[in-house]
């Protein structure tokens, strides 16, 4: 390795020589640092090809006199997560990173990036704020490490210019971020942070996805053309609730979907990468649809913190519910209603954010408010029919844009301000009335009810300490179909094989049994004659029949 990169080897040797003769501990750490650097340089990336780019960067840094020696940060109380470049030519590496090659790789890459900034006349004053922004954002540090470790990025470069805000060079797998030439206020720091966050997130698209490069270019272009969308996506990244972009499969008609469990937005990459125009330009309709979908899902990522806090608060309050304390059949109707109300609020905010991101991008490109409105409405169909007035005879012609429904109000730029009245109206039309929406669209209460049922059943299991809990939920009052709730997602915790739910709505009382059959959860109504027979003979015949069927399988 030393013969291939003599300048780098010399810098490490000089670093060792500069130490006092009696500082054996630091000498051993620097020797370990040298071995770590050589391991990183020699290790093959994801595709098995040599990866000399880091060694080339460090070799060039020594030759350009941007790197003369390595030093160690021995203060574990306040080490910078990615080290520190100290002008004019020192790379300070946290001692804690020795032995952690992933962390060391990211540190060396970013120190080289900062040293390049310092070496340029326009960026000389920017290397400090650039490093400060990274040090203050653990989610950005995690993204840098993850992208370099996976081979999705080989290098990151910062440019002391204003535009483009970020770009990706396919030939060298390098993310280039524009950071400006001034850092006098917090707004400049926020701009650097947002550009880094959004640019790095785009690079997390799966390497194996067909059409990845085209999709990445289009997503980056969409973010560059929509400052509002860029701010929303970056905000979710910085909060730590959006960590990656994944590939969405087996969801025809859905372009994007946020997973709160994985903290990821999954994208239909093939839909984003097509169609392609003959001129090579990206159709504006494609960019508007990307903006609408990314804006919607990014808002879910922003809202998830509120959701989690509210969920935990309600969970703690419900533990003291009087029906639980009295040993009666616990009624979880209010619990489920509270969950659904929270998801209603979330979906309303998300749809407003998606519409605003799309109309903002369209107006920026077309410079005509009415043409932008028409384009944004077309791109939002068929969902937009939920909250724009439709004639009694059927859907409005696509060529004309009907006014928003009662309670929803545009501002001067045809955007919906996220005020309380707009959020309430959007919740009513987009969420509550989704059952009557045209086409293959979800009825949101059923879609989200399986989350609420899962939590309620698990809570009842914990409190009553039984694997076959019984509880009460008024499905009719909540406008829920128990069978559809099961179809939309898992409803039984792993510790529960069967649960019985009493549905007492008005004069009608029904009982539903949820149980496992194979790998699925099945729901069936318990008929009154089954209850009567069980009471007379002391035997649950329906349960015995299911057991024989399961044994036969």
C-alpha positions in Angstrom: 0.0 0.0 0.0 2.8 2.4 0.8 4.3 2.0 -2.6 1.0 2.8 -4.3 0.3 5.9 -2.2 3.7 7.2 -1.0 2.5 10.7 0.0 -0.2 9.3 2.3 2.3 6.9 3.9 4.7 9.8 4.4 2.0 11.9 6.2 1.3 9.0 8.6 5.0 8.5 9.2 5.5 12.2 9.9 2.6 12.1 12.3 4.3 9.4 14.2 7.6 11.1 14.1 6.1 14.3 15.5 5.1 12.6 18.8 7.2 12.9 21.9 9.4 9.9 22.5 7.7 9.0 25.7 4.1 9.1 24.3 3.8 5.5 23.6 0.0 5.3 24.0 -0.6 7.9 21.3 2.0 6.2 19.1 0.1 2.9 19.3 -3.2 4.6 18.5 -1.7 6.4 15.4 -0.2 3.1 14.3 -3.7 1.6 14.6 -5.1 4.5 12.7 -2.7 3.8 9.9 -3.8 0.1 9.8 -7.4 1.3 9.7 -6.8 3.6 6.8 -5.1 0.8 4.9 -7.9 -1.6 5.6 -10.5 0.9 4.3 -8.5 1.5 1.1 -8.0 -2.2 0.5 -11.5 -3.4 1.3 -13.7 -4.0 -1.7 -17.1 -2.1 -1.8 -20.5 -3.6 -2.5 -19.8 -4.8 -6.0 -16.3 -6.3 -5.4 -14.3 -3.8 -7.5 -11.3 -2.0 -6.1 -12.1 1.3 -4.3 -9.1 3.5 -4.4 -11.0 6.8 -4.3 -10.4 7.5 -0.6 -6.7 6.8 -0.9 -6.6 8.9 -4.0 -8.3 11.8 -2.1 -5.8 11.6 0.8 -2.9 11.2 -1.6 -4.0 14.3 -3.5 -4.5 16.2 -0.2 -0.9 15.5 0.9 0.5 16.5 -2.5 -1.6 19.7 -2.4 -0.4 20.4 1.1 -3.9 20.3 2.5 -2.8 17.4 4.7 0.5 17.2 6.5 -0.3 15.1 9.5 -3.0 13.2 11.5 -3.8 14.0 15.1 -6.0 12.4 17.6 -8.9 13.9 19.6 -8.5 12.3 23.0 -11.4 14.1 24.8 -14.3 11.6 24.8 -16.6 14.1 26.4 -16.9 16.3 23.3 -15.4 14.7 20.2 -16.8 15.9 16.8 -18.6 12.9 15.3 -16.7 13.3 12.0 -13.4 14.7 13.4 -12.2 18.2 12.6 -10.0 19.8 9.9 -7.6 22.3 11.5 -6.1 24.8 9.1 -3.9 24.8 7.4 -3.2 21.0 7.1 -4.1 18.9 10.1 -6.8 16.1 10.1 -8.0 15.6 13.7 -9.6 12.1 14.2 -11.5 11.1 17.3 -9.5 8.4 19.1 -12.8 6.5 19.7 -13.1 5.8 16.0 -9.9 3.7 15.8 -11.1 0.2 15.1 -14.5 1.4 13.7 -13.6 1.5 10.0 -17.1 2.7 8.9 -16.8 5.8 11.2 -13.2 6.4 10.2 -14.1 6.1 6.5 -16.7 8.8 6.8 -14.5 11.0 8.9 -11.6 10.9 6.5 -13.9 11.7 3.5 -15.4 14.7 5.3 -12.1 16.0 6.5 -10.8 15.9 2.9 -14.0 17.8 1.9 -13.4 20.5 4.5 -9.8 20.9 3.5 -10.8 21.4 -0.1 -13.1 24.2 1.0 -10.4 25.9 3.0 -8.0 25.6 0.0 -10.4 27.5 -2.3 -10.4 31.3 -2.0 -14.2 31.5 -2.1 -14.7 28.8 0.5 -12.0 29.6 3.0 -14.5 31.0 5.5 -17.0 28.2 5.0 -15.1 25.1 6.2 -15.9 25.9 9.9 -19.7 26.3 9.4 -19.8 23.3 7.1 -18.2 21.1 9.8 -20.4 22.7 12.5 -23.6 21.8 10.7 -22.5 18.2 10.4 -21.3 17.9 14.0 -24.7 19.3 15.2 -26.8 16.7 13.3 -26.4 13.0 14.2 -28.9 11.9 11.5 -26.7 13.5 8.8 -23.6 11.8 10.2 -25.5 8.5 10.1 -26.5 9.1 6.5 -22.9 9.9 5.5 -21.7 6.7 7.2 -24.4 4.6 5.7 -24.0 5.8 2.1 -20.2 5.4 2.2 -20.4 2.0 3.8 -22.9 0.6 1.3 -21.1 2.0 -1.7 -24.0 4.2 -2.7 -21.6 7.1 -2.4 -17.8 7.2 -2.9 -17.2 10.8 -2.1 -18.9 14.1 -1.0 -17.8 17.5 -2.2 -18.9 20.9 -1.0 -18.8 23.9 -3.3 -18.8 27.6 -2.2 -21.5 28.5 -4.7 -25.3 29.0 -4.5 -26.6 26.8 -7.2 -27.4 24.1 -7.9 -28.2 23.3 -4.3 -26.9 19.8 -4.8 -26.1 17.4 -7.6 -24.9 13.9 -8.2 -22.0 12.9 -10.5 -22.6 9.3 -11.6 -19.2 8.8 -13.1 -17.5 9.2 -9.7 -20.5 8.5 -7.4 -20.0 11.9 -5.8 -22.6 14.1 -4.1 -21.8 17.8 -4.7 -23.5 20.2 -2.3 -23.6 24.0 -2.8 -23.1 25.7 0.6 -22.9 29.4 -0.4 -20.1 31.9 0.4 -21.4 33.4 3.6 -22.3 32.0 7.1 -23.4 35.2 8.9 -26.7 33.9 10.3 -28.6 30.8 11.3 -30.4 30.8 7.9 -27.2 30.0 6.1 -26.4 27.1 8.5 -30.0 25.8 8.0 -29.6 25.9 4.2 -26.3 23.9 4.4 -28.0 21.4 6.6 -31.1 21.0 4.5 -29.1 20.6 1.3 -26.8 18.0 2.8 -29.8 16.1 4.4 -31.9 16.0 1.2 -29.0 15.2 -1.1 -27.8 12.4 1.1 -31.3 11.0 1.4 -31.6 10.8 -2.4 -28.4 8.7 -2.5 -29.9 6.0 -0.2 -32.1 4.6 -3.1 -31.3 0.9 -3.4 -28.4 0.1 -5.7 -30.2 -2.9 -7.2 -33.4 -1.0 -8.2 -33.9 -0.8 -11.9 -34.0 2.8 -13.1 -32.2 4.0 -9.9 -30.1 6.6 -11.6 -33.0 8.1 -13.6 -35.2 8.1 -10.5 -32.5 9.8 -8.4 -31.9 12.5 -11.0 -35.6 13.2 -11.1 -36.1 13.3 -7.3 -33.1 15.6 -7.0 -34.5 17.9 -9.7 -37.9 18.0 -8.0 -36.3 18.9 -4.7 -34.2 21.7 -6.3 -37.3 23.2 -8.0 -39.4 23.1 -4.8 -37.9 24.8 -1.8 -41.0 24.0 0.3 -40.6 20.3 -0.5 -36.8 20.4 0.2 -37.5 21.9 3.6 -40.0 19.3 4.5 -37.9 16.4 3.4 -34.8 17.8 5.1 -36.7 18.6 8.2 -37.8 14.9 8.6 -34.2 13.8 8.0 -32.9 16.1 10.7 -35.6 15.0 13.2 -34.4 11.4 12.6 -37.8 10.2 11.4 -36.8 9.8 7.7 -33.6 7.7 7.3 -33.7 6.2 3.8 -35.6 5.8 0.5 -36.6 2.3 -0.3 -38.2 0.5 -3.3 -42.0 0.0 -3.3 -43.2 -3.2 -4.8 -46.6 -4.9 -5.2 -48.5 -1.6 -4.8 -49.9 -0.7 -8.3 -51.0 2.9 -8.5 -49.0 4.0 -5.4 -45.9 6.1 -6.1 -44.8 6.6 -2.5 -45.5 5.2 1.0 -44.0 6.1 4.4 -43.2 3.3 6.8 -43.1 4.6 10.4 -41.5 1.3 11.6 -38.6 1.6 9.2 -38.6 5.4 9.1 -38.4 5.2 5.3 -40.3 6.4 2.2 -40.7 3.6 -0.2 -41.0 4.7 -3.9 -42.2 3.1 -7.1 -38.9 3.7 -8.8 -40.1 2.4 -12.2 -43.0 4.8 -12.2 -40.7 7.7 -11.3 -38.2 6.7 -14.0 -40.8 6.6 -16.7 -42.0 8.0 -19.1 -39.0 9.3 -20.9 -39.3 12.0 -23.5 -37.3 11.9 -26.7 -35.5 15.2 -26.0 -34.2 13.9 -22.7 -36.2 16.5 -20.7 -38.2 15.3 -17.7 -42.0 15.9 -18.3 -43.2 18.5 -15.9 -46.2 16.3 -15.0 -43.7 13.7 -13.7 -42.0 16.3 -11.4 -45.3 17.6 -10.1 -46.5 14.0 -9.2 -43.2 13.3 -7.5 -43.5 16.6 -5.5 -47.1 15.8 -4.5 -46.3 12.3 -3.3 -43.0 13.1 -1.6 -44.6 16.1 0.0 -47.4 14.0 1.4 -45.1 11.2 2.7 -42.5 13.6 4.1 -45.3 15.3 6.1 -46.1 11.8 7.6 -42.5 11.6 8.6 -42.7 15.0 10.2 -45.9 14.2 12.0 -44.8 10.9 13.4 -43.1 12.5 16.5 -46.5 14.1 17.5 -48.2 10.7 16.8 -45.8 8.8 19.1 -46.0 11.4 21.9 -49.8 11.4 21.8 -49.9 7.6 21.6 -47.7 7.2 24.7 -49.7 9.8 26.6 -53.0 8.0 25.8 -51.5 4.6 26.6 -50.5 5.8 30.0 -53.9 7.5 30.8 -55.9 4.5 29.6 -54.0 2.2 32.0 -56.0 3.8 34.8 -59.4 3.3 33.0 -62.1 2.5 35.6 -63.5 -0.5 33.6 -60.1 -2.1 33.8 -59.7 -1.5 37.6 -63.2 -2.9 38.2 -62.5 -6.1 36.3 -65.4 -5.5 33.9 -65.3 -6.0 30.2 -63.0 -3.2 29.1 -64.4 -0.8 26.6 -61.8 0.4 24.0 -64.1 2.4 21.8 -62.7 5.7 22.9 -59.2 4.3 22.5 -59.8 3.3 18.9 -61.6 6.6 18.2 -58.6 8.5 19.6 -56.2 6.6 17.3 -58.3 7.2 14.2 -58.7 10.9 15.0 -54.9 11.1 15.2 -54.5 9.4 11.8 -57.2 11.7 10.4 -55.3 14.7 11.5 -52.1 13.2 10.1 -53.6 12.4 6.7 -55.2 15.8 6.4 -51.9 17.6 7.0 -50.1 15.3 4.7 -52.5 15.8 1.8 -52.3 19.6 2.3 -48.5 19.4 2.2 -48.5 17.3 -0.9 -50.8 19.6 -2.8 -48.8 22.7 -1.7 -45.5 21.1 -2.8 -47.0 20.3 -6.3 -48.6 23.6 -6.9 -45.5 25.5 -5.8 -43.3 23.6 -8.2 -45.8 24.0 -11.1 -46.1 27.8 -10.5 -42.3 28.1 -10.3 -41.9 26.4 -13.7 -44.9 27.7 -15.6 -45.0 31.3 -14.2 -48.8 31.2 -14.7 -51.0 30.6 -11.7 -54.0 29.2 -13.6 -52.0 26.9 -15.8 -50.2 25.6 -12.8 -53.5 25.0 -11.0 -54.8 23.0 -13.9 -51.7 20.9 -14.1 -51.6 20.3 -10.4 -55.2 19.2 -10.3 -54.7 16.8 -13.2 -51.6 15.3 -11.5 -53.5 14.9 -8.2 -56.4 12.9 -9.7 -58.3 10.8 -8.7 -57.6 11.7 -5.1 -58.3 15.4 -5.7 -61.9 14.6 -6.6 -62.4 14.0 -2.8 -61.9 17.6 -1.9 -62.8 19.6 -5.1 -66.5 20.0 -5.9 -67.8 17.5 -8.5 -71.0 18.0 -10.5 -73.9 15.7 -9.6 -73.8 14.1 -13.0 -70.3 12.7 -12.4 -66.6 13.8 -12.2 -65.8 17.3 -13.5 -64.0 17.5 -16.9 -60.2 17.4 -16.5 -59.9 20.5 -18.6 -61.5 22.7 -16.0 -60.7 22.8 -12.3 -63.7 23.0 -10.0 -63.5 25.1 -6.8 -62.5 23.4 -3.5 -65.3 22.0 -1.4 -66.9 24.0 1.4 -64.6 24.8 4.2 -61.4 24.5 2.2 -59.9 27.9 1.1 -57.0 28.7 -1.2 -54.6 31.5 -0.6 -53.4 33.8 -3.3 -51.1 31.1 -4.7 -53.7 28.3 -4.8 -52.2 26.7 -1.8 -54.1 25.4 1.3 -52.7 27.1 4.4 -52.4 24.4 7.2 -54.9 26.3 9.3 -57.3 24.5 11.7 -60.3 25.1 9.4 -58.5 23.7 6.3 -57.2 20.7 8.2 -60.6 19.9 9.6 -62.3 20.2 6.1 -59.5 18.2 4.5 -60.0 15.5 7.1 -63.7 15.4 6.4 -63.3 15.0 2.6 -60.1 13.2 2.2 -60.3 10.8 5.2 -63.9 10.5 6.4 -65.5 10.2 2.9 -62.8 8.0 1.4 -65.2 5.0 1.4 -67.3 6.8 -1.3 -64.2 7.8 -3.4 -64.0 6.5 -6.9 -61.8 3.6 -8.0 -59.4 1.4 -6.0 -58.8 3.9 -3.2 -58.5 2.9 0.5 -61.1 3.7 3.1 -58.8 5.3 5.6 -60.5 4.4 8.9 -60.4 0.7 8.0 -56.8 1.1 6.8 -55.7 2.5 10.1 -58.0 0.7 12.4 -55.7 -2.4 12.4 -53.0 -0.3 14.2 -55.6 0.8 16.8 -56.9 -2.8 17.3 -53.4 -4.2 17.6 -52.6 -1.6 20.3 -55.9 -2.1 22.1 -55.7 -5.9 22.1 -52.1 -5.8 23.3 -52.9 -3.3 26.1 -55.8 -5.5 27.2 -53.6 -8.6 27.2 -51.0 -6.8 29.4 -53.5 -5.5 31.9 -55.7 -8.7 32.1 -52.6 -11.0 31.8 -54.3 -13.4 29.5 -53.5 -14.6 26.0 -57.2 -14.7 25.0 -58.4 -11.3 26.1 -62.0 -10.1 25.8 -62.9 -6.5 25.2 -65.6 -4.2 23.9 -65.4 -2.0 20.7 -68.4 -0.4 19.1 -67.5 -0.9 15.4 -70.7 0.4 14.1 -70.4 3.7 15.9 -66.8 4.0 14.6 -68.0 3.2 11.0 -65.6 0.3 10.9 -65.9 -3.2 9.3 -64.0 -5.7 11.4 -63.4 -7.9 8.4 -61.8 -5.1 6.4 -59.7 -4.1 9.4 -58.1 -7.5 9.3 -57.5 -7.3 5.6 -55.5 -4.1 5.8 -52.9 -5.3 8.3 -52.0 -7.4 11.3 -54.3 -7.0 14.3 -53.1 -9.7 16.8 -49.9 -9.3 18.8 -47.6 -12.2 18.6 -48.5 -13.3 22.2 -52.3 -13.5 21.3 -53.8 -16.4 19.3 -57.4 -15.4 19.8 -59.5 -12.5 21.0 -63.2 -11.9 21.4 -64.6 -8.4 20.9 -68.2 -7.4 21.9 -69.7 -4.8 19.5 -72.5 -3.1 21.3 -73.9 -0.3 19.1 -77.3 1.0 20.0 -79.8 -1.9 20.4 -77.6 -4.3 18.4 -75.0 -6.5 20.1 -72.6 -8.6 18.0 -69.6 -10.6 19.0 -66.6 -11.0 16.9 -63.8 -13.6 17.2 -60.3 -12.8 15.8 -58.0 -15.9 15.6 -55.0 -17.2 13.8 -55.4 -19.7 11.0 -52.1 -20.6 9.3 -50.3 -17.4 8.7 -53.4 -15.2 8.6 -55.7 -13.6 11.0 -59.4 -14.5 10.5 -62.4 -12.7 11.9 -65.8 -14.2 12.2 -69.1 -13.2 13.8 -70.1 -15.4 16.7 -73.8 -16.2 16.2 -76.2 -16.3 19.1 -76.9 -20.0 18.7 -73.2 -20.7 19.1 -73.3 -18.7 22.4 -76.4 -20.5 23.6 -74.9 -24.0 22.9 -71.7 -23.1 24.6 -73.6 -21.9 27.7 -75.8 -25.1 27.8 -73.1 -27.7 27.2 -70.1 -25.7 28.5 -68.3 -26.4 25.2 -67.3 -23.9 22.5 -68.2 -26.0 19.4 -67.0 -23.4 17.0 -63.6 -23.4 18.6 -63.4 -27.2 18.5 -64.4 -27.2 14.8 -61.6 -24.7 14.0 -59.1 -26.8 16.0 -60.0 -30.0 14.0 -59.7 -28.0 10.8 -56.3 -26.7 11.9 -55.1 -30.2 12.9 -56.3 -31.5 9.5 -54.2 -28.9 7.7 
